[in-house]
């Protein structure tokens, strides 16, 4: 069987299972009002949680550096690509997370691969939450593949007893990795309890706060600061810049020794081109904005509370729908069936609302869902419109017997 025949068979199998993914091409700048294939849509699937991706301050900062510094960085950080814009951004990230130092990466995926493979015990275990982001799962598997003496284990979602069971089975010094805010459920990890357990077992706790940094804590410092924890409690902290910050890239923050170790040993850092300086400048402008204006976070929190109050009232009578108990910008509505979630998402799109239809393997089988994401840029009128359209779509779907 040729490669082409194999690929066609795999694609046909995925289509038949209602799991085929397709891209939508937008024709307007990132924001809550988008246009896809000529149709205007209100975007409820973006991770632009604070609506900063199109903020004039970020655009001006990036444009200024484009004019004065050019487009590309030209090399990796360790060769000639590390500009003073990168340096200033790393300092600002260290300040925002209340840590001695921070290190920039091109993506959160790369940052997680870097920190796990560089910090994995040479004779011990990497232990992750079952619902961690795919990058942490891949990183744990890669660490184990690189060194047969490194074991990769996973504990039941947010279940400390199961984590403790695993910690009892492995040598001291394990690396425990968890999402801060889980990207598909929207819940926050029990970080204080995780930190205490890791301390008891001499394990190192690493938090991927891609969906918490910028949204949670004082001035958007993230889930770790919101939990009242310090660098001593959570030695390794990863955040991204392409979600609440509105830009692009990622970082790891921690001690002087941690950052120096990543510079020396983290292959995804050593062997990749640095972010364009203009991107670094735009990210820096966003952090400066958040340091002086907390209204973005306050508006996001108000929108989350408003959505939940209205959604709980509207969906209470439908026993086939579950609104997960999330207090973050990620608001999942579980519909279970892949066919059903695709039908409801299509109905919402026809009504002018763009919502993600999330299916396996992104989420466990039987938990297909609408992943509604809220932003400070949404209006209450847009939220009301979405919920009205969702109620109508669910009624129509039930009547059609999908």
C-alpha positions as CSV (number, residue, x, y, z in Angstrom):
1,X,0.0,0.0,0.0
2,X,1.4,3.4,-1.0
3,X,1.7,6.3,1.3
4,X,-1.0,8.2,-0.6
5,X,-3.4,5.2,-0.3
6,X,-2.6,5.0,3.5
7,X,-3.3,8.7,4.0
8,X,-6.5,8.7,2.0
9,X,-7.8,5.8,4.1
10,X,-6.9,7.5,7.4
11,X,-8.6,10.8,6.2
12,X,-11.7,8.9,5.1
13,X,-11.9,7.1,8.5
14,X,-11.7,10.5,10.3
15,X,-14.4,12.0,8.2
16,X,-16.7,9.0,8.8
17,X,-16.3,9.4,12.5
18,X,-17.3,13.1,12.4
19,X,-13.9,14.1,13.6
20,X,-12.5,15.8,10.5
21,X,-11.0,19.3,11.2
22,X,-11.2,22.1,8.7
23,X,-9.8,25.7,8.7
24,X,-11.8,28.8,8.4
25,X,-10.1,31.7,6.6
26,X,-10.9,35.1,8.2
27,X,-10.8,38.3,6.2
28,X,-10.7,40.9,9.0
29,X,-8.3,41.7,11.8
30,X,-8.6,39.6,15.0
31,X,-11.5,40.7,17.1
32,X,-15.0,39.8,18.2
33,X,-16.5,40.8,14.9
34,X,-15.0,38.6,12.1
35,X,-15.8,37.8,8.5
36,X,-15.5,34.2,7.2
37,X,-16.2,33.4,3.6
38,X,-18.1,36.7,3.2
39,X,-20.3,36.2,6.3
40,X,-20.1,38.4,9.3
41,X,-19.8,36.5,12.6
42,X,-19.5,37.3,16.3
43,X,-16.4,35.4,17.5
44,X,-16.9,33.3,20.6
45,X,-14.1,30.9,19.9
46,X,-11.0,33.2,20.1
47,X,-8.5,33.1,23.0
48,X,-8.2,36.9,22.8
49,X,-9.6,37.1,26.3
50,X,-8.9,40.8,26.9
51,X,-9.5,42.0,23.4
52,X,-6.0,43.3,23.1
53,X,-4.9,41.8,19.8
54,X,-6.0,44.9,17.9
55,X,-5.4,47.5,20.6
56,X,-3.8,50.7,19.1
57,X,-1.0,50.7,21.7
58,X,0.2,47.2,20.6
59,X,0.0,48.1,16.9
60,X,1.9,51.4,17.3
61,X,4.7,49.7,19.3
62,X,5.1,46.9,16.7
63,X,5.0,49.4,13.8
64,X,7.6,51.6,15.3
65,X,10.0,48.7,15.7
66,X,9.3,47.5,12.2
67,X,10.3,50.9,10.8
68,X,13.4,51.2,13.0
69,X,14.6,47.6,13.5
70,X,13.3,45.6,10.5
71,X,11.1,42.5,10.3
72,X,13.0,39.4,11.2
73,X,15.4,38.7,14.1
74,X,17.8,36.9,11.8
75,X,19.1,34.2,14.1
76,X,18.6,32.3,17.3
77,X,18.9,34.1,20.7
78,X,22.3,32.5,21.3
79,X,23.7,33.7,18.0
80,X,22.7,37.2,17.1
81,X,18.9,37.3,17.4
82,X,18.5,38.5,21.0
83,X,17.6,42.2,20.7
84,X,17.1,44.7,23.5
85,X,13.3,44.4,22.9
86,X,13.6,40.7,23.8
87,X,15.6,41.6,26.8
88,X,13.1,44.2,28.0
89,X,10.2,41.8,27.5
90,X,11.9,39.1,29.5
91,X,12.4,41.6,32.3
92,X,8.8,42.7,32.2
93,X,7.6,39.1,32.3
94,X,9.8,38.4,35.3
95,X,8.3,41.4,37.1
96,X,4.7,40.5,36.1
97,X,5.1,36.9,37.5
98,X,7.2,38.0,40.5
99,X,10.1,35.8,39.6
100,X,13.8,36.5,39.2
101,X,14.0,35.8,35.5
102,X,12.1,34.8,32.4
103,X,13.0,33.3,29.1
104,X,11.2,33.8,25.8
105,X,10.1,31.1,23.4
106,X,8.4,31.2,20.1
107,X,5.4,29.2,21.1
108,X,3.9,27.6,24.2
109,X,4.3,24.2,22.6
110,X,8.0,24.8,22.3
111,X,8.2,26.1,25.8
112,X,6.6,23.0,27.3
113,X,8.8,20.7,25.2
114,X,11.8,22.6,26.4
115,X,11.1,22.7,30.1
116,X,10.0,19.1,30.4
117,X,12.8,17.6,28.4
118,X,15.4,19.8,30.0
119,X,14.2,19.4,33.6
120,X,13.0,15.7,33.5
121,X,14.8,13.6,36.2
122,X,17.5,11.5,34.7
123,X,16.4,8.6,36.9
124,X,12.9,9.3,38.0
125,X,9.5,10.4,36.7
126,X,7.6,13.1,34.9
127,X,4.0,13.0,36.2
128,X,1.2,15.0,34.5
129,X,-2.6,15.6,34.9
130,X,-4.7,13.4,32.5
131,X,-6.2,16.5,31.0
132,X,-3.0,18.5,30.4
133,X,-2.5,20.2,27.1
134,X,-1.2,18.0,24.3
135,X,2.2,19.8,24.4
136,X,2.8,18.6,28.0
137,X,1.8,15.0,27.0
138,X,4.1,15.0,24.0
139,X,6.9,16.5,26.1
140,X,6.5,13.8,28.8
141,X,6.6,11.1,26.1
142,X,9.6,12.7,24.5
143,X,11.5,12.9,27.8
144,X,10.8,9.2,28.4
145,X,11.9,8.3,24.9
146,X,15.1,10.2,25.2
147,X,16.0,8.5,28.5
148,X,14.6,5.0,29.3
149,X,15.3,5.8,33.0
150,X,12.8,8.6,32.9
151,X,9.2,7.4,33.4
152,X,6.2,9.3,32.2
153,X,3.0,8.8,34.3
154,X,-0.4,10.5,34.4
155,X,-2.7,11.0,37.3
156,X,-6.5,11.3,37.2
157,X,-7.7,14.9,36.5
158,X,-7.1,17.1,39.6
159,X,-7.1,14.0,41.9
160,X,-4.5,14.6,44.5
161,X,-4.8,11.1,46.0
162,X,-4.0,9.6,42.6
163,X,-1.0,11.9,42.2
164,X,0.2,10.9,45.7
165,X,-0.2,7.2,44.8
166,X,2.2,7.8,41.8
167,X,4.6,9.9,43.9
168,X,4.9,7.0,46.4
169,X,6.0,4.7,43.5
170,X,8.8,6.8,42.1
171,X,12.0,8.2,43.4
172,X,12.0,11.6,45.1
173,X,12.6,14.6,42.8
174,X,9.8,13.9,40.3
175,X,8.7,16.7,37.9
176,X,4.9,17.3,38.3
177,X,3.3,19.2,35.4
178,X,-0.2,20.6,35.3
179,X,-2.2,23.2,33.4
180,X,-3.1,26.2,35.5
181,X,-6.4,26.7,33.7
182,X,-7.4,23.6,31.7
183,X,-8.0,24.7,28.1
184,X,-11.1,22.5,27.3
185,X,-12.8,22.4,30.7
186,X,-12.0,26.0,31.9
187,X,-11.4,24.8,35.5
188,X,-8.4,25.9,37.6
189,X,-6.0,23.3,39.0
190,X,-5.9,23.0,42.8
191,X,-2.5,24.7,42.9
192,X,-2.1,25.3,46.6
193,X,-2.8,21.6,47.3
194,X,-0.5,20.5,44.5
195,X,2.3,22.6,45.8
196,X,2.0,21.3,49.3
197,X,1.9,17.7,48.0
198,X,5.0,18.3,45.9
199,X,6.8,19.8,48.8
200,X,6.1,16.7,50.9
201,X,7.5,14.4,48.3
202,X,10.4,16.6,47.2
203,X,8.9,17.0,43.7
204,X,9.1,20.0,41.5
205,X,5.8,21.6,40.4
206,X,5.6,23.1,36.9
207,X,2.5,25.0,35.8
208,X,1.4,25.7,32.2
209,X,-0.6,28.9,32.6
210,X,-1.4,29.6,29.0
211,X,-5.0,30.4,29.7
212,X,-4.4,32.0,33.1
213,X,-1.6,34.5,32.5
214,X,-3.1,38.0,31.7
215,X,-6.5,37.0,33.1
216,X,-6.1,35.9,36.7
217,X,-4.4,37.4,39.7
218,X,-3.4,41.0,40.3
219,X,-2.8,42.8,37.0
220,X,-3.0,39.5,35.2
221,X,-0.1,37.8,36.9
222,X,-1.7,34.4,36.5
223,X,-3.2,31.5,38.4
224,X,-0.1,30.9,40.6
225,X,-0.2,34.4,42.0
226,X,-4.0,34.3,42.2
227,X,-3.6,31.2,44.5
228,X,-1.2,33.2,46.7
229,X,1.8,31.0,45.7
230,X,5.4,32.0,45.1
231,X,8.4,30.8,43.1
232,X,9.3,28.6,46.1
233,X,5.9,26.8,45.8
234,X,5.9,26.6,42.0
235,X,9.5,26.7,40.8
236,X,8.6,26.5,37.1
237,X,6.0,28.7,35.4
238,X,5.1,28.8,31.7
239,X,2.8,31.4,30.2
240,X,1.9,32.4,26.6
241,X,1.6,35.7,24.9
242,X,-0.9,34.9,22.2
243,X,-4.0,34.7,24.3
244,X,-4.8,37.3,27.0
245,X,-1.7,39.4,26.1
246,X,-3.0,39.6,22.5
247,X,0.4,39.0,20.9
248,X,2.5,36.0,20.1
249,X,5.1,33.8,21.8
250,X,5.6,32.2,25.2
251,X,8.0,32.2,28.2
252,X,9.2,30.3,31.2
253,X,9.8,32.2,34.4
254,X,11.7,31.1,37.5
255,X,15.0,31.2,39.3
256,X,18.3,32.3,37.9
257,X,19.5,28.7,37.9
258,X,16.3,27.5,36.1
259,X,16.6,30.0,33.3
260,X,20.4,29.4,32.8
261,X,19.7,25.7,32.7
262,X,17.1,26.1,30.0
263,X,19.5,28.3,28.0
264,X,22.1,25.6,28.2
265,X,20.0,22.4,27.8
266,X,16.6,23.2,26.3
267,X,17.0,22.2,22.6
268,X,13.7,24.0,21.5
269,X,15.3,27.2,22.8
270,X,18.9,26.7,21.6
271,X,18.0,25.6,18.0
272,X,15.3,28.0,16.9
273,X,15.1,31.6,15.5
274,X,14.1,34.3,18.0
275,X,10.8,36.1,17.8
276,X,10.7,39.1,15.4
277,X,11.7,42.2,17.5
278,X,8.4,43.9,16.5
279,X,6.4,41.1,18.1
280,X,8.5,41.4,21.3
281,X,7.7,45.1,21.3
282,X,4.0,44.6,20.9
283,X,4.0,42.0,23.7
284,X,5.9,44.5,25.9
285,X,3.3,47.3,25.2
286,X,0.5,44.9,26.2
287,X,2.2,44.1,29.5
288,X,2.7,47.8,30.2
289,X,-1.0,48.4,29.4
290,X,-2.1,45.7,31.9
291,X,0.2,47.1,34.6
292,X,-1.7,50.5,34.5
293,X,-5.2,49.5,33.5
294,X,-7.1,46.8,35.3
295,X,-10.4,47.6,33.5
296,X,-9.8,44.9,30.9
297,X,-9.7,42.1,33.5
298,X,-12.6,43.6,35.4
299,X,-14.7,43.7,32.2
300,X,-13.8,40.1,31.4
301,X,-14.8,39.0,34.8
302,X,-18.1,40.9,34.6
303,X,-18.8,39.2,31.2
304,X,-18.0,35.8,32.7
305,X,-20.4,36.3,35.6
306,X,-23.2,37.7,33.2
307,X,-22.8,34.8,30.8
308,X,-23.0,32.2,33.6
309,X,-26.0,33.8,35.2
310,X,-27.9,33.9,31.9
311,X,-26.7,30.5,30.6
312,X,-27.6,28.6,33.8
313,X,-31.1,30.0,33.7
314,X,-31.6,29.2,30.0
315,X,-30.0,25.7,30.0
316,X,-31.4,24.5,33.3
317,X,-34.4,22.8,31.7
318,X,-32.4,20.8,29.2
319,X,-31.1,17.7,30.9
320,X,-29.1,16.7,27.8
321,X,-26.9,19.7,28.0
322,X,-24.2,20.3,30.7
323,X,-22.6,23.7,31.4
324,X,-19.3,22.9,33.1
325,X,-18.7,24.9,36.4
326,X,-15.9,27.1,35.0
327,X,-15.2,30.5,36.5
328,X,-12.8,31.5,33.7
329,X,-13.2,32.8,30.2
330,X,-13.5,29.2,28.9
331,X,-17.2,28.1,29.1
332,X,-17.7,24.6,27.8
333,X,-21.2,23.3,27.0
334,X,-21.2,19.5,26.8
335,X,-23.4,17.9,24.2
336,X,-21.7,14.5,24.2
337,X,-22.4,13.5,20.6
338,X,-20.0,14.6,17.8
339,X,-22.9,14.8,15.3
340,X,-25.0,16.9,17.7
341,X,-22.2,19.3,18.5
342,X,-21.5,19.9,14.8
343,X,-25.2,20.5,14.1
344,X,-25.6,23.0,16.9
345,X,-22.3,24.8,16.0
346,X,-23.5,25.0,12.3
347,X,-26.9,26.5,13.4
348,X,-25.1,29.1,15.6
349,X,-22.9,30.0,12.6
350,X,-25.9,30.4,10.4
351,X,-27.3,32.8,13.1
352,X,-24.1,34.8,13.1
353,X,-22.2,33.3,16.0
354,X,-18.8,31.5,15.7
355,X,-18.3,28.9,18.4
356,X,-15.8,26.0,18.5
357,X,-17.1,22.5,18.1
358,X,-14.6,20.4,20.1
359,X,-14.5,16.7,19.5
360,X,-12.1,13.8,20.3
361,X,-9.2,13.4,20.3
362,X,-9.0,16.9,21.7
363,X,-11.4,15.9,24.5
364,X,-12.3,12.4,25.8
365,X,-14.8,10.3,23.9
366,X,-18.4,11.1,24.8
367,X,-17.6,14.7,25.9
368,X,-17.9,16.6,22.6
369,X,-18.7,20.2,23.4
370,X,-19.2,23.8,22.4
371,X,-16.2,25.7,23.7
372,X,-17.5,29.2,24.2
373,X,-14.7,31.7,25.0
374,X,-15.5,35.1,26.4
375,X,-13.6,38.3,26.0
376,X,-13.5,41.8,27.6
377,X,-14.4,43.0,24.1
378,X,-17.8,41.2,24.0
379,X,-20.9,43.3,24.8
380,X,-23.8,42.0,26.9
381,X,-25.9,42.3,23.8
382,X,-23.6,39.9,21.9
383,X,-23.7,37.5,24.9
384,X,-27.5,37.7,25.0
385,X,-27.6,37.1,21.2
386,X,-25.4,34.0,21.5
387,X,-27.5,32.5,24.3
388,X,-30.7,33.2,22.4
389,X,-29.3,31.5,19.3
390,X,-28.0,28.6,21.3
391,X,-31.4,28.0,22.9
392,X,-33.1,28.0,19.5
393,X,-30.5,25.7,18.0
394,X,-30.8,23.2,20.8
395,X,-34.6,23.2,20.4
396,X,-34.4,22.7,16.7
397,X,-31.8,20.0,17.0
398,X,-34.0,18.2,19.6
399,X,-37.0,18.4,17.3
400,X,-35.0,17.1,14.3
401,X,-33.8,14.1,16.5
402,X,-30.1,14.7,15.6
